[in-house]
């Protein structure tokens, strides 16, 4: 029975072309993924920046509209070692090949993805990232890109979106247990390695991995009893070959053999994986009818001699003697001699027994005795028995016979060693392996399994690990076997895999690749987390991948948050909680959204929710979800809005309980902290009325009253024209009441700020008066106003350096500054009062008789 690897073309160039094509397709596929992912991330950053300029929450979760119906689902796989061959070749974006058919030099065809939209050379295939493991490609006319940006979106032309997805056997339900169970073994192994009190037996864990493979093969057999499902047949073949090569690696590198004699372990390896001869022997020995009748057993079972030769080639001498004893001519001389020779065959045991030199001497003597009888023609009466004795005697003429009964060169290698070099050392296997494989193939015809086995026999573990990576099991074998060899120091900690690979440690690189691959599955992503945990760069990978997992249920959210919290991935917790919070907010569940914001410690989102609570309070004068607001937790530390809400609720409770002294202290703290949002400032200031309405007691001192007055002035100045008239009236009443309580006292800082505000307007106004009279040629009035303007400008120019203005709060009470300013203001007030009546008088005359300033008459003006 030939394996799938033997079904490859016999042409050397054809096999090389298949391998190159496999590597090229994987490289191109992941190149497409990398390029599209980079473009998608850049597009997402631009979109988020645009959303932040508008509103950070109004367009949460929006995406491009769905314009097209999916009409094709293409599976990219490779027909190498059991993989399906794809009919199309993927080319990196922005352009995918869209030619009809093109013959390559190596005979393979390149066929484009069929799409009726490709009617113009300007139509190209663009792509975008879809989820975590898919690529969406779609036809686009390049010349129309600029026109589409300005279009209104009314294009009704149908388009096709093609989903490209890599198919793997690990995601099949029957094979999925391989991932889950091996993940547990891997985690146990890593835990024991990190614990110095526990021993790590690499052979024990290797056998555990092989047991998992055997269990998975049995599960596939149970689900496909009639062997009609070709996919499962393919999966079984892949797993069987993987188990074969894994066991060989275990025998050669993990099993410790005294004296380095390896043949007995190789015999066990062959017997486990090529058990056809033993199964046929069991059928023959368990059939009792042939023994109770005169029917010859060799005639009843046509495969009798094939079974005997198969047992001899596997070194199963006892069962061979039993079958020969059941032969119809077992009492004849040839059979008696053959049975005696087999019974006297010396055996070598690595645990005690004869030394190697003595065993070798006895084995050669035994074989010489058997050769002597063979050359004397003792066994010529039965050709089949004679062939068996030729094999036992190590006759070179039996090479072709052995080859005809061995389906692979692995069996041939071990069968040759049994009767030619039974004490072979491990370092000599390389020569025998190359001689054996040359009996079957030319060097250019080696398949993947051949090269893997030869690397193991040659002792090239680095080459073996590199080639195992391309085995079509999505990295399962390379990840676990490389990790096992790495932990038992069978491979170097670092060797160069590829110039393009960032991490030179193959163990870590394979763990990253395999863990990332598992994260793309909807249920196996938890196993992927296990592998990424044991990589130095795994935390960064988890930070990205966990936040990209699709949120399908509350159970999945809980699991994601559990993994993220345990690994201190606070950005993932915040991202997932924000998504759930926005979903709750869209359903008008503001309390649930607040719970997610508290859990995610998202201060920005919490501030948005706090604004909603405060605005609702302004309208209804009550807070929603009071039980949640009473237990905000640590969110009050990171979010100023909820710190204010918590203090404000405490203030309302104190006021409701008539604890006005404590409430007044807390009220002043709220005003002084300046954390109250602008839209809530008037509401907060209105609460001062509860301290002054119908109350004869004053709960505030002069400093507190000054602070409240200052906040009221600020609120009035910031209030817009749309303010309600009732609010303005209440503000006026509050100002009058507080002015009475203030007893005509004013803060020096506020006083100076108010006075300094009017210094420049006074200079400008006085200068305008002088210029106005000059332009009207009223020289006397200009000269009268010049001193006042000069004095004001002089005061402004001579302000000492370091003062805040003409009126400085630090000096206004010193050296008579306050009296001096009061005197100046009294003088100016009198001056302006006198000039005001003069200007009023001249205005009345101008209205009655014209402008008296432009004529020499009337006489009363001249007399003035």
Secondary structure, 3 states (H helix, E strand, C coil): CCCHHHHCCCCHHHHHHHHHHHHHHHHHHHHHHHHHHHHHHHHHHHHHHHHHHHCCCCCCCCCCCCCCEEEEEEEECCCCCCCCCCCECCCCCCCCCCCCEEECCCCCEEECCCCCCCCCCCEEEEEEEECCCEEEEEEEEHHHHHHHHCCCCCCCCCCEEEEEEECCHHHCCCCHHHHHHHHHHHHHHHHHHHCCCCCCCHHHHHHHHHHHHHHHHHHHHHHCCCCCCHHHHHHHHHHHHHHHHHHHHHHHHHCCCHHHECHHHHHHHHHHHCCHHHHHHHHHHHCCHHHHCCCCHHHHCCCHHHHHHHHHHCCCHHHHHHHHHCCCCCCCHHHHHHHHHHHCCCCCCCCCCCCHHHHHHHHHHHHHHHHHHHHCCCCCCCHHHHHHHHHHCCCHHHHHHHHHCCCCHHHHHHHHHHHHCCCCEHHHHHHHHHHHHHCCCCHHHCCHHHHHHHHHHHCCHHHHHHHHCCCCCCCHHHHHHHHHHHHCCCCCCCCCCCCCCCCCCHHHHHHHHHHHHHCCCCCCHHHHHHHHCCCCCHHHHHHHHHHHCCCCCHHHHHHHHHHHHHCCCHHHHHHHHHHHHHHHHHCCCHHHHHHHHHHHCCHHHHHHHHHHHHHHHHHHCCCCCHHHHCCCCCHHHHCHHHHHHHHHHHHHHHHHCCCHHHHHHHHHHHHHHCCCCHHHHHHHHHCCHHHHCCCCCCCCCHHHHHHHHHHHHHHHHHCCCCCCHHHHHHHHHHHHHHHHHHCCCCCHHHHHHHHHHCHHHHHHHHHHHHHHHHHCCCHHHHHHHHHHHHHHHHHHHCCCCCCCCCCCCCCCCCCCHHHHHHHHHHHHHHHHHHHHHHHHHHHHHHHHHCCCCCCCCCHHHHHC
